[in-house]
């Protein structure tokens, strides 16, 4: 069975400090310092600093929490931690047979400060807890089907068309472009070239790529012209819009798809588990913050 791992952006890269560490906050008696903040932390505006510090406090709380659980005793956790620490050390020329205790001792001297090391260990442990939570979830088909029905719009696909467009200011230029398209051997290639050369829209740099649009939201000007057309069609008459004169090319026509619960059951389960685990993580962070003694400097 494929193992489910949901990091939920908890695991974070640690930054080495190029200046003497400053105490940014004290969380349950433990210092959160500039050692675990970005190198440019001091140069950032106050609001950005506050946002970063809030995240650092949350990471400290979940890290300390996770390190007190039995997850850190598991052989799998120790194996992954050892691998991460060895991979992190670019100057490690040893043969790879050291035990974890030796590596941790080295890292506290060569690669990380003790605070950085504890943070790395704790965040990895919390990631393992999230994985454990995911594996323990066994939702019933009834729960999954309700989840599916409440969010069916996410699994159904309306009929759509994928478009390229060219927008020009003058009708005379639009007619000239259409003539070139009519005479082109490869219309798609020619459309892309002309879009880059002439289009006034921001999409010009991307060959005029306009995106996917559900047929149901096409406005009254475009719907009669484009709704029944297939891939490869382009408008042989410029369409006057508020932006100028537009020419469209249908890159793809996508038929409507109506899902069934059985057809998307695996996807629904994956999303259900991910959402449930994320909710657990958010609630755990909130609970830890409410109980914590925090002093910000």
C-alpha positions in Angstrom: 0.0 0.0 0.0 1.4 3.3 -1.0 2.5 5.3 2.1 0.8 8.6 2.6 3.0 11.4 3.6 1.5 14.9 4.2 4.1 17.4 5.2 1.6 20.3 5.0 4.5 22.7 4.7 5.7 21.9 8.3 9.2 20.7 7.4 11.2 23.8 6.7 14.8 24.5 5.5 16.9 25.9 8.2 19.1 29.0 7.5 22.6 29.5 8.8 23.1 32.8 10.6 25.9 35.1 9.5 25.6 37.3 12.6 25.5 36.8 16.3 22.2 35.2 17.4 19.6 37.4 19.0 16.7 36.2 21.2 13.5 36.8 19.3 11.1 35.1 21.7 11.0 32.7 24.6 8.6 29.8 24.3 7.9 27.7 27.4 11.3 28.7 28.7 13.2 28.0 25.5 14.8 30.6 23.4 13.8 31.2 19.7 16.7 33.0 18.2 17.9 34.5 14.9 19.7 31.2 14.3 16.5 29.7 12.9 15.4 32.9 11.1 16.3 33.9 7.5 19.6 35.6 7.0 17.9 38.8 6.0 15.5 38.8 9.0 16.8 42.1 10.4 16.4 43.9 7.2 12.7 43.0 6.7 9.8 45.3 7.6 8.1 45.0 10.9 5.0 43.1 9.6 7.1 40.6 7.7 9.2 40.0 10.8 6.1 39.5 12.9 4.8 36.9 10.4 8.1 35.0 10.3 8.4 35.1 14.1 4.9 33.7 14.4 5.8 30.8 12.1 9.0 30.2 14.1 7.1 30.1 17.3 4.6 27.6 15.9 7.5 25.4 14.5 9.1 25.5 18.0 5.9 24.4 19.6 5.2 21.5 17.3 8.9 20.5 17.3 9.0 20.4 21.1 5.7 18.5 21.1 6.8 15.9 18.6 10.2 15.3 20.3 8.3 14.2 23.4 6.3 11.5 21.5 7.4 7.9 21.0 7.8 8.6 17.2 11.4 9.5 17.9 12.1 6.0 19.2 11.1 4.4 15.9 13.9 2.9 13.7 12.4 4.5 10.6 12.6 8.0 12.1 16.2 7.4 13.2 17.1 6.1 9.8 15.6 9.1 8.0 17.1 11.6 10.4 20.5 10.1 9.9 20.2 10.3 6.1 19.0 13.9 6.2 21.9 15.0 8.5 24.5 13.2 6.4 23.1 14.6 3.1 23.1 18.1 4.6 26.8 18.1 5.4 28.6 18.9 2.2 32.0 18.4 3.8 31.3 14.9 5.2 33.9 12.6 3.7 33.3 9.6 6.0 32.2 6.2 4.8 28.7 6.4 6.1 29.0 3.8 9.0 28.7 6.3 11.9 25.8 5.8 14.3 23.2 8.5 14.8 24.6 9.7 18.1 28.0 10.4 16.4 26.4 12.3 13.5 24.3 14.4 15.9 27.4 15.3 17.8 29.2 16.2 14.6 26.4 18.4 13.3 26.1 20.4 16.5 29.7 21.4 15.9 30.2 21.4 12.1 26.8 22.1 10.5 24.2 23.3 12.9 23.8 25.0 16.2 22.0 23.0 18.9 18.8 25.1 18.3 18.9 24.4 14.6 19.5 20.7 15.1 16.7 20.4 17.6 14.4 22.2 15.2 15.3 19.9 12.3 14.8 16.8 14.5 11.5 18.0 15.9 10.0 19.1 12.6 10.9 15.7 11.1 9.2 14.0 14.0 6.1 16.1 13.5 6.1 15.1 9.9 6.2 11.5 11.0 3.3 12.1 13.3 1.2 13.5 10.4 2.1 10.5 8.3 1.0 8.3 11.2 -2.3 10.1 11.5 -2.9 9.7 7.8 -2.3 5.9 8.0 -4.6 5.5 10.9 -7.5 7.1 9.2 -10.0 4.5 7.9 -13.0 6.5 6.6 -16.1 4.5 5.6 -17.5 4.5 2.1 -20.5 6.4 3.5 -18.2 9.2 4.9 -16.3 9.4 1.6 -19.4 9.5 -0.5 -20.8 12.4 1.6 -17.5 14.2 1.2 -17.7 13.6 -2.6 -21.3 14.8 -2.9 -20.5 17.9 -0.9 -17.7 18.8 -3.3 -18.8 17.2 -6.5 -18.0 20.3 -8.5 -14.3 19.5 -7.9 -14.5 16.2 -9.7 -16.8 17.2 -12.6 -15.5 19.0 -15.6 -17.7 21.4 -17.6 -17.4 21.6 -21.4 -14.5 23.9 -22.1 -12.4 25.3 -24.9 -8.7 26.2 -24.6 -7.8 29.4 -26.5 -5.1 31.4 -28.0 -5.9 35.0 -28.8 -4.4 38.1 -30.6 -5.6 41.6 -29.7 -4.8 44.5 -32.0 -6.0 48.1 -32.0 -6.9 48.5 -35.7 -9.3 46.5 -37.8 -7.0 46.8 -40.9 -4.2 45.0 -39.0 -6.6 42.3 -37.8 -7.7 41.6 -41.4 -4.0 41.4 -42.4 -3.3 38.8 -39.7 -6.4 36.7 -40.6 -5.2 36.7 -44.2 -1.8 35.4 -43.1 -3.4 32.7 -41.1 -5.6 31.6 -44.0 -2.5 31.2 -46.2 -0.4 29.5 -43.5 0.7 25.8 -43.8 0.9 25.4 -40.1 -1.9 27.7 -38.6 -1.0 27.1 -35.0 2.7 27.9 -35.5 1.8 31.0 -37.5 -0.8 32.1 -34.9 1.9 31.9 -32.2 4.3 33.9 -34.2 1.8 36.6 -35.0 0.6 36.8 -31.4 4.1 37.4 -30.2 4.7 40.0 -32.9 1.4 42.0 -32.9 -0.8 41.2 -29.9 -1.3 44.0 -27.3 -2.4 41.6 -24.6 -0.1 40.4 -21.8 -0.5 36.9 -23.2 1.6 37.9 -26.3 4.8 36.7 -24.7 3.3 33.3 -24.2 2.3 32.9 -27.9 -1.2 34.4 -27.1 -2.2 31.6 -24.7 -5.6 32.7 -23.3 -6.4 29.7 -21.2 -9.3 27.3 -20.6 -12.8 28.7 -20.5 -16.0 26.8 -19.7 -18.5 27.2 -22.6 -21.1 28.3 -20.0 -19.3 31.5 -19.2 -18.6 32.7 -22.7 -20.2 36.1 -23.2 -22.9 36.9 -25.7 -20.3 38.1 -28.3 -18.1 34.9 -28.2 -20.6 32.2 -27.4 -22.3 32.1 -30.9 -18.9 32.1 -32.6 -17.0 29.6 -30.5 -19.4 27.3 -28.6 -19.7 24.6 -31.2 -16.2 24.8 -32.7 -13.5 22.2 -32.5 -9.7 22.1 -32.2 -7.9 24.0 -35.0 -10.7 26.5 -35.6 -9.8 30.2 -35.8 -12.0 33.2 -36.2 -11.8 34.4 -39.8 -13.5 37.7 -38.8 -12.1 40.0 -36.1 -14.3 40.3 -33.1 -14.7 43.9 -31.6 -14.4 43.9 -27.9 -13.6 46.5 -25.2 -9.9 45.6 -25.6 -9.8 46.1 -29.4 -10.1 43.7 -32.3 -9.6 40.0 -31.3 -8.8 36.9 -33.2 -9.1 33.5 -31.5 -7.7 30.0 -32.1 -9.1 26.9 -30.5 -6.2 25.0 -29.1 -8.4 22.3 -27.6 -12.0 21.4 -27.1 -12.7 19.6 -23.9 -16.0 17.7 -23.5 -18.1 17.7 -20.3 -17.2 15.0 -17.8 -19.6 13.9 -15.1 -17.8 11.9 -12.4 -19.2 9.0 -10.4 -18.2 8.2 -6.8 -16.7 4.8 -7.7 -14.7 6.4 -10.6 -13.0 8.9 -8.3 -13.1 7.1 -5.0 -9.3 6.8 -4.6 -8.9 10.5 -5.3 -11.7 11.4 -2.8 -10.1 9.3 -0.1 -6.7 10.9 -0.7 -8.2 14.4 -0.4 -10.3 13.5 2.6 -7.3 12.1 4.5 -5.2 15.1 3.6 -7.8 17.5 4.7 -8.4 15.6 7.9 -4.8 15.5 8.8 -4.3 19.2 8.0 -7.2 20.0 10.3 -5.7 18.0 13.1 -2.3 19.8 12.6 -4.0 23.2 12.7 -5.9 22.3 15.8 -2.8 20.9 17.5 -0.9 24.1 16.8 -3.8 26.2 18.1 -4.0 24.0 21.3 -0.2 24.3 21.9 -0.3 28.1 21.5 -3.2 28.5 23.9 -1.3 26.5 26.6 2.1 28.0 25.9 3.9 30.7 27.8 5.3 33.0 25.1 7.3 36.2 25.4 8.2 38.1 22.3 11.2 40.5 22.3 
